[in-house]
C-alpha cells in the first residue's frame, strides 16, 4: 500500500509540473514584454519608457485577441510575486495615462485572476 501511495504522489507531482511548464510556455510573451515596465512600476523611473508603452499596447492586443486578460494577469502575478522592490499601486494606475492607452488586463501581485474575465 505505501508503494501505491508513493506512486500516486509522484504521478501528482509529475502532472502538476507539466501544468506549470505548459502555463509558463503560454506566458512567454508576457515574460518578454512586461519587464520593460517594471522600472516605472516599482518607482525607479518617473515615467514609463517608450518600449514599456509599446509593449503595453501589444499586451492589450493579446488580452483582447490572443492570450486573454485572465492569463496575462496570471503571468504577471507569477513573474512579480515576492520580488523586491514591489510594484506601487499609484504607478499601476498612472501607467495607462502615461502610455496614452488603457489596460485590457489587470496588473497586480495578489489578485484572483480567475475572477477576471
C-alpha positions as CSV (number, residue, x, y, z in Angstrom):
1,X,0.0,0.0,0.0
2,X,2.8,2.6,0.8
3,X,4.2,1.8,-2.6
4,X,0.9,2.7,-4.3
5,X,0.6,5.9,-2.3
6,X,4.2,6.8,-3.3
7,X,3.4,6.2,-7.0
8,X,0.2,8.3,-6.8
9,X,2.2,11.1,-5.1
10,X,4.9,11.0,-7.9
11,X,2.2,11.0,-10.5
12,X,0.5,14.0,-8.9
13,X,3.9,15.9,-8.9
14,X,4.5,15.0,-12.5
15,X,1.1,16.2,-13.6
16,X,1.3,19.4,-11.7
17,X,4.8,20.0,-13.1
18,X,3.5,19.6,-16.6
19,X,0.7,22.0,-16.0
20,X,3.2,24.6,-14.7
21,X,5.5,24.1,-17.6
22,X,2.6,24.4,-20.0
23,X,1.5,27.6,-18.3
24,X,5.0,29.1,-18.3
25,X,5.2,28.5,-22.1
26,X,1.9,30.3,-22.5
27,X,3.4,33.3,-20.6
28,X,6.5,33.6,-22.8
29,X,5.3,36.9,-24.5
30,X,4.3,38.4,-21.1
31,X,7.7,37.5,-19.7
32,X,9.3,39.2,-22.7
33,X,7.1,42.3,-22.8
34,X,6.2,43.2,-19.2
35,X,9.7,43.6,-17.6
36,X,10.2,46.8,-19.6
37,X,7.6,48.4,-17.4
38,X,8.9,47.2,-14.0
39,X,11.4,50.1,-13.6
40,X,8.5,52.5,-13.7
41,X,6.0,50.4,-11.7
42,X,8.5,49.9,-8.9
43,X,9.3,53.6,-8.7
44,X,12.8,53.6,-10.1
45,X,11.9,55.8,-13.1
46,X,9.5,58.7,-13.1
47,X,7.9,57.7,-16.4
48,X,7.5,54.5,-18.4
49,X,9.9,54.0,-21.3
50,X,8.7,54.1,-24.9
51,X,9.4,50.4,-25.0
52,X,7.2,49.8,-22.0
53,X,4.3,51.7,-23.6
54,X,4.8,49.8,-26.8
55,X,4.7,46.5,-25.0
56,X,1.6,47.5,-23.0
57,X,0.0,48.2,-26.4
58,X,1.0,44.7,-27.6
59,X,-0.2,43.1,-24.3
60,X,-3.6,44.9,-24.7
61,X,-3.9,43.3,-28.2
62,X,-3.0,39.9,-26.8
63,X,-5.6,40.3,-24.0
64,X,-8.3,41.1,-26.5
65,X,-7.4,38.7,-29.3
66,X,-5.0,36.1,-28.1
67,X,-4.0,35.1,-24.6
68,X,-6.8,36.7,-22.8
69,X,-6.8,39.1,-19.8
70,X,-7.0,36.3,-17.3
71,X,-3.9,34.5,-18.5
72,X,-1.9,37.8,-18.7
73,X,-3.0,38.6,-15.2
74,X,-1.7,35.2,-14.0
75,X,1.6,35.5,-15.9
76,X,2.3,39.0,-14.4
77,X,1.5,37.7,-10.9
78,X,3.7,34.6,-11.4
79,X,6.5,36.9,-12.6
80,X,6.4,39.5,-9.8
81,X,5.1,37.7,-6.7
82,X,7.6,38.0,-3.9
83,X,10.1,40.1,-5.8
84,X,11.6,43.3,-4.4
85,X,11.0,46.2,-4.9
86,X,7.3,45.7,-5.2
87,X,5.1,47.4,-7.7
88,X,3.4,50.6,-6.5
89,X,-0.4,50.9,-6.8
90,X,-0.2,54.5,-7.8
91,X,2.2,53.7,-10.6
92,X,-0.1,50.9,-11.9
93,X,-3.0,53.4,-12.0
94,X,-0.7,56.0,-13.8
95,X,0.5,53.6,-16.4
96,X,-2.4,53.8,-18.8
97,X,-2.4,57.6,-18.8
98,X,1.4,57.9,-19.2
99,X,1.3,55.4,-22.1
100,X,-1.8,57.1,-23.5
101,X,-3.8,53.8,-23.6
102,X,-6.0,51.7,-21.5
103,X,-5.3,48.4,-19.8
104,X,-7.3,45.4,-21.1
105,X,-5.8,43.3,-18.3
106,X,-5.2,43.8,-14.6
107,X,-1.7,44.4,-13.1
108,X,-1.3,43.1,-9.6
109,X,0.8,40.9,-7.4
110,X,-2.1,39.5,-5.4
111,X,-5.3,39.3,-7.4
112,X,-7.7,36.5,-8.1
113,X,-7.1,36.3,-11.8
114,X,-9.8,33.6,-12.1
115,X,-12.4,36.2,-11.3
116,X,-11.2,38.4,-14.1
117,X,-12.8,37.8,-17.4
